[in-house]
Structures are given as structure tokens and as C-alpha cells.
């Protein structure tokens, strides 16, 4: 095992339409994509596409969508550690410019305990806050073993405050700031107080506000993708997380500024593609994105 990602599986149905029908009306979308979804799940697929294949502990149902998801994971050779649920979870996503509307149907009633895995060889743990029992257990084990712990803080979970004391790299979304009624700079101070040595707040096209080991706060602007090329921003944050975990695993001696610049270009690649799978980048595509938008690879 080189890395372990823990989260909740969704099957994403992403569609483009100029309007939603109402009443008894019907309307045909102009394009659609069906793919794997979920924060840590998409990040795991991104890491695998970039050539470092992580293990993935996630919800899997014994229905036809669950079987489809298992086939998706097998395509990327991702080892699955299943938490059984009764029904597969779904996301219906309608992107429009820099925004996206999402309807989620989620089953997180886990029917079996989380599996206890051998962490030999594991160098990074990435969590999205789902499976709070497994998240806390593995964060404690990894922290004790000196394994890097990373958190995608997309929203407040039942154990967010406790979990953050075990996290090395916490990159959270604007939504978490809103839920906690903290400005982004105040959120960074909160992450520092919880003991996170690297912390950041992502704000979509406004970029990343973050601090490194020194505690110095800095701003990293997003790469400017022309509006007419922005197709689907959903999953961009998940790709960002998967890419920085990959960058750390591939080049642990590099500074976090470089890991985040690599991840920023991965996210810029993603938003130009419809659906999560189509938007997963290769290292070559990330390098090309950095060249095209004015940032040469270092």
C-alpha cells in the first residue's frame, strides 16, 4: 500500500442544459457524462491516473451501480476495501460557468465495520470526513506511524474538530468557512490552532489562501481559464486534492508551494472537461496546462 484514501462513493450524472423542465414538461440535455464521484473517491482516481495507485476504503452497494463502480475501480487497478451499504449513492450535477447545482441521494448507513488494514508501506492518508469512525481510527494510526495525513474539508462533519488535531495538511472549502462563520484568514488561524502544519482555503476561481510550515499566509491565484472553455467545475477540488497527494508521494522533498501549483494546474485541466473521469489529468497534461496558462513547470 502506497497511500490510503477513505470516503463515500457516488455515481455522478453530470448534464448540460440551458434550463430545467417544470410541471409535466420534458427537455433534452445538450451533453451528459456518467462517472465515479465522491470527494476522496475522485481524488483517489486522480492519484491513480497520475501513476501512483492508492488503496480506497469506500461505500459499495450490492446493486448494479455498485458493480459498475467496482468495474471503474478495476480499470484503474485501485484496490477496494468495501463498507457495504444498501443502495448506491447518486449525484445529479448541472454545471453552469463557474458554478454547479447538485442534488445528492446518499446512503451512508454502513452495514459492516470498517476493515482494519496493514499500513506497511503507506506514506499518505487522505480523508474527506465521511466514514467518521474509520477516518478517526486511521488518522490516529497514521499520525502515530509518521504517515502524512490530509483532509479535504468540504463541510462540517460530526468529528471535524477532533479529527483536525490529527491532520498534517488540511485544505478546506469556502463552504466550511461559511458553516463555521469564519473568514478565510480566520479559518487558517483555526487550522493552525488545531495543529495542522499546512492549511488552506480554496475559493474556486479566486484561488487558494494558505500557509506553510512557517505559518506565513500567502495567496495562490487560480490559473485563468477563459470562460468559454470552462465546462464543468464539479470535481475540480477533488482533483486538486488527489494531485497534491500524488505530488507529495512522487516528490516528498519539494515544498508545498510546488505541490499546490501542480494541483492547481490539475484542477484547471479538470474544469475544461465534462464529468470526473474525462477531467482526470496525466502528468503531461498538467505540464501542458501550466505552459498554456503562463506558468512553466519547475
C-alpha positions as semicolon CSV with decimal commas, in nm:
position;residue;x (nm);y (nm);z (nm)
1;X;0,000;0,000;0,000
2;X;0,141;0,337;-0,104
3;X;-0,149;0,554;0,015
4;X;-0,497;0,512;0,161
5;X;-0,800;0,723;0,067
6;X;-1,122;0,699;0,273
7;X;-1,457;0,843;0,164
8;X;-1,808;0,797;0,027
9;X;-1,880;0,669;-0,324
10;X;-2,121;0,844;-0,555
11;X;-2,215;0,776;-0,912
12;X;-2,223;1,121;-1,074
13;X;-2,464;1,203;-1,354
14;X;-2,346;1,537;-1,495
15;X;-2,551;1,711;-1,763
16;X;-2,551;2,037;-1,956
17;X;-2,880;2,211;-2,018
18;X;-2,996;2,567;-2,071
19;X;-3,298;2,513;-1,846
20;X;-3,474;2,263;-1,623
21;X;-3,824;2,146;-1,714
22;X;-4,112;2,208;-1,476
23;X;-4,452;2,050;-1,431
24;X;-4,522;1,788;-1,697
25;X;-4,258;1,924;-1,936
26;X;-3,966;1,733;-2,088
27;X;-3,632;1,867;-2,205
28;X;-3,322;1,711;-2,364
29;X;-2,977;1,793;-2,225
30;X;-2,711;1,900;-2,472
31;X;-2,445;1,670;-2,321
32;X;-2,400;1,437;-2,025
33;X;-2,145;1,216;-1,852
34;X;-2,173;0,930;-1,603
35;X;-1,872;0,872;-1,380
36;X;-1,746;0,788;-1,032
37;X;-1,796;1,061;-0,773
38;X;-1,732;1,150;-0,411
39;X;-1,457;1,372;-0,273
40;X;-1,191;1,125;-0,160
41;X;-1,302;0,874;-0,425
42;X;-1,241;1,116;-0,714
43;X;-0,912;1,220;-0,553
44;X;-0,806;0,854;-0,541
45;X;-0,885;0,806;-0,910
46;X;-0,688;1,122;-0,989
47;X;-0,385;0,994;-0,796
48;X;-0,411;0,662;-0,981
49;X;-0,437;0,834;-1,321
50;X;-0,119;1,025;-1,234
51;X;0,053;0,683;-1,186
52;X;0,052;0,625;-0,808
53;X;-0,229;0,384;-0,728
54;X;-0,374;0,420;-0,376
55;X;-0,596;0,185;-0,180
56;X;-0,953;0,309;-0,140
57;X;-1,188;0,242;0,151
58;X;-1,535;0,346;0,046
59;X;-1,904;0,263;0,041
60;X;-2,010;-0,002;-0,213
61;X;-2,361;-0,144;-0,254
62;X;-2,453;-0,484;-0,394
63;X;-2,663;-0,330;-0,671
64;X;-2,592;-0,274;-1,039
65;X;-2,448;0,074;-0,976
66;X;-2,215;-0,077;-0,716
67;X;-2,099;-0,334;-0,969
68;X;-2,042;-0,055;-1,221
69;X;-1,831;0,133;-0,968
70;X;-1,622;-0,176;-0,896
71;X;-1,556;-0,209;-1,268
72;X;-1,445;0,154;-1,276
73;X;-1,201;0,091;-0,990
74;X;-1,070;-0,224;-1,158
75;X;-0,997;-0,022;-1,474
76;X;-0,754;0,188;-1,269
77;X;-0,629;-0,113;-1,067
78;X;-0,740;0,054;-0,742
79;X;-0,767;-0,194;-0,450
80;X;-1,111;-0,150;-0,289
81;X;-1,186;-0,202;0,080
82;X;-1,565;-0,202;0,096
83;X;-1,803;-0,057;0,352
84;X;-2,129;-0,218;0,249
85;X;-2,441;-0,004;0,211
86;X;-2,789;-0,097;0,096
87;X;-2,805;0,134;-0,205
88;X;-2,553;0,318;-0,420
89;X;-2,538;0,695;-0,372
90;X;-2,606;0,926;-0,666
91;X;-2,527;1,287;-0,754
92;X;-2,712;1,477;-1,026
93;X;-2,495;1,771;-1,129
94;X;-2,582;2,065;-1,352
95;X;-2,277;2,283;-1,425
96;X;-2,311;2,641;-1,542
97;X;-1,999;2,854;-1,577
98;X;-1,802;2,860;-1,251
99;X;-2,098;2,719;-1,057
100;X;-2,277;2,386;-1,039
101;X;-2,605;2,279;-0,886
102;X;-2,607;1,935;-0,722
103;X;-2,879;1,703;-0,598
104;X;-2,743;1,412;-0,390
105;X;-2,907;1,084;-0,296
106;X;-2,691;0,929;-0,024
107;X;-2,691;0,604;0,169
108;X;-2,428;0,621;0,443
109;X;-2,581;0,357;0,667
110;X;-2,280;0,124;0,674
111;X;-2,373;-0,240;0,716
112;X;-2,034;-0,366;0,831
113;X;-1,747;-0,228;1,042
114;X;-1,457;-0,066;0,860
115;X;-1,180;-0,313;0,773
116;X;-0,854;-0,299;0,969
117;X;-0,573;-0,282;0,715
118;X;-0,199;-0,338;0,725
119;X;-0,043;0,005;0,666
120;X;0,302;-0,129;0,578
121;X;0,446;0,089;0,302
122;X;0,172;0,353;0,333
123;X;0,304;0,709;0,305
124;X;-0,013;0,917;0,294
125;X;-0,372;0,909;0,420
126;X;-0,638;1,126;0,256
127;X;-0,982;1,177;0,410
128;X;-1,294;1,370;0,318
129;X;-1,469;1,340;0,655
130;X;-1,710;1,064;0,553
131;X;-1,691;0,736;0,746
132;X;-1,608;0,931;1,065
133;X;-1,525;0,617;1,263
134;X;-1,274;0,493;1,005
135;X;-1,137;0,845;0,948
136;X;-1,055;0,895;1,315
137;X;-0,912;0,544;1,358
138;X;-0,679;0,567;1,059
139;X;-0,578;0,926;1,129
140;X;-0,466;0,819;1,478
141;X;-0,275;0,520;1,340
142;X;-0,109;0,719;1,064
143;X;-0,014;1,006;1,292
144;X;0,149;0,757;1,532
145;X;0,336;0,596;1,240
146;X;0,460;0,925;1,092
147;X;0,242;0,886;0,780
148;X;0,123;1,213;0,621
149;X;-0,245;1,283;0,693
150;X;-0,452;1,500;0,459
151;X;-0,809;1,627;0,488
152;X;-1,049;1,764;0,228
153;X;-1,265;1,983;0,449
154;X;-1,566;2,030;0,225
155;X;-1,807;2,077;0,513
156;X;-1,857;2,029;0,886
157;X;-1,875;1,662;0,990
158;X;-1,955;1,510;1,327
159;X;-1,588;1,481;1,425
160;X;-1,424;1,764;1,227
161;X;-1,289;1,946;1,534
162;X;-1,139;1,631;1,684
163;X;-1,011;1,497;1,352
164;X;-0,817;1,813;1,271
165;X;-0,583;1,754;1,565
166;X;-0,452;1,453;1,369
167;X;-0,420;1,622;1,028
168;X;-0,094;1,743;0,874
169;X;-0,240;1,903;0,559
170;X;-0,592;2,048;0,582
171;X;-0,732;2,214;0,271
172;X;-1,090;2,326;0,325
173;X;-1,359;2,484;0,109
174;X;-1,539;2,817;0,138
175;X;-1,844;2,618;0,247
176;X;-1,671;2,512;0,570
177;X;-1,583;2,876;0,642
178;X;-1,948;2,973;0,590
179;X;-2,074;2,693;0,814
180;X;-1,833;2,793;1,091
181;X;-1,888;3,166;1,033
182;X;-1,519;3,229;0,982
183;X;-1,348;3,443;0,720
184;X;-1,080;3,253;0,522
185;X;-0,796;3,411;0,721
186;X;-0,975;3,325;1,046
187;X;-1,016;2,968;0,922
188;X;-0,640;2,945;0,868
189;X;-0,584;3,059;1,226
190;X;-0,831;2,793;1,341
191;X;-0,641;2,524;1,145
192;X;-0,314;2,639;1,299
193;X;-0,468;2,620;1,646
194;X;-0,578;2,260;1,576
195;X;-0,216;2,171;1,489
196;X;-0,234;2,143;1,109
197;X;0,115;2,225;0,982
198;X;-0,014;2,308;0,630
199;X;-0,354;2,471;0,586
200;X;-0,552;2,624;0,304
201;X;-0,890;2,756;0,194
202;X;-0,992;2,701;-0,169
203;X;-1,219;2,958;-0,332
204;X;-1,267;2,832;-0,688
205;X;-1,162;3,090;-0,948
206;X;-1,035;3,314;-0,665
207;X;-0,761;3,063;-0,587
208;X;-0,607;2,938;-0,263
209;X;-0,528;3,119;0,061
210;X;-0,283;2,906;0,257
211;X;0,008;2,881;0,498
212;X;0,316;2,657;0,506
213;X;0,531;2,518;0,789
214;X;0,645;2,869;0,882
215;X;0,286;2,981;0,940
216;X;0,317;3,259;0,682
217;X;-0,010;3,319;0,497
218;X;0,010;3,358;0,121
219;X;-0,225;3,375;-0,178
220;X;-0,205;3,149;-0,483
221;X;-0,430;3,268;-0,763
222;X;-0,612;3,021;-0,984
223;X;-0,491;2,974;-1,340
224;X;-0,708;3,184;-1,568
225;X;-0,902;2,953;-1,795
226;X;-1,111;3,150;-2,050
227;X;-1,480;3,144;-1,963
228;X;-1,579;2,980;-2,290
229;X;-1,355;2,682;-2,203
230;X;-1,496;2,627;-1,852
231;X;-1,728;2,330;-1,896
232;X;-1,768;2,167;-1,554
233;X;-1,619;2,286;-1,224
234;X;-1,760;1,993;-1,025
235;X;-1,484;1,762;-0,907
236;X;-1,212;2,025;-0,955
237;X;-1,146;2,044;-0,581
238;X;-1,127;1,665;-0,557
239;X;-0,876;1,656;-0,843
240;X;-0,679;1,929;-0,663
241;X;-0,652;1,707;-0,354
242;X;-0,563;1,394;-0,548
243;X;-0,296;1,582;-0,740
244;X;-0,121;1,730;-0,438
245;X;-0,118;1,391;-0,264
246;X;0,036;1,242;-0,579
247;X;0,291;1,525;-0,599
248;X;0,390;1,468;-0,235
249;X;0,426;1,093;-0,289
250;X;0,627;1,140;-0,607
251;X;0,849;1,422;-0,477
252;X;0,832;1,447;-0,097
253;X;1,133;1,680;-0,080
254;X;0,960;1,951;-0,284
255;X;0,800;2,241;-0,095
256;X;0,425;2,257;-0,053
257;X;0,413;2,560;-0,278
258;X;0,516;2,333;-0,564
259;X;0,272;2,055;-0,467
260;X;-0,012;2,309;-0,470
261;X;0,098;2,465;-0,801
262;X;0,093;2,118;-0,956
263;X;-0,254;2,059;-0,810
264;X;-0,375;2,399;-0,929
265;X;-0,293;2,306;-1,288
266;X;-0,466;1,968;-1,243
267;X;-0,784;2,150;-1,135
268;X;-0,755;2,390;-1,430
269;X;-0,740;2,088;-1,661
270;X;-1,045;1,930;-1,496
271;X;-1,281;2,225;-1,540
272;X;-1,239;2,206;-1,917
273;X;-1,397;1,856;-1,929
274;X;-1,745;1,723;-1,855
275;X;-1,756;1,466;-1,576
276;X;-1,489;1,343;-1,337
277;X;-1,327;1,070;-1,544
278;X;-1,290;1,284;-1,857
279;X;-1,125;1,555;-1,643
280;X;-0,857;1,340;-1,479
281;X;-0,519;1,468;-1,599
282;X;-0,194;1,293;-1,685
283;X;0,138;1,448;-1,577
284;X;0,190;1,555;-1,938
285;X;-0,148;1,730;-1,947
286;X;-0,069;1,911;-1,624
287;X;0,263;2,029;-1,768
288;X;0,083;2,147;-2,083
289;X;-0,178;2,333;-1,876
290;X;0,096;2,511;-1,682
291;X;0,268;2,615;-2,006
292;X;-0,053;2,731;-2,172
293;X;-0,166;2,948;-1,884
294;X;0,167;3,113;-1,822
295;X;0,332;2,900;-1,555
296;X;0,626;2,688;-1,672
297;X;0,684;2,365;-1,477
298;X;0,961;2,395;-1,218
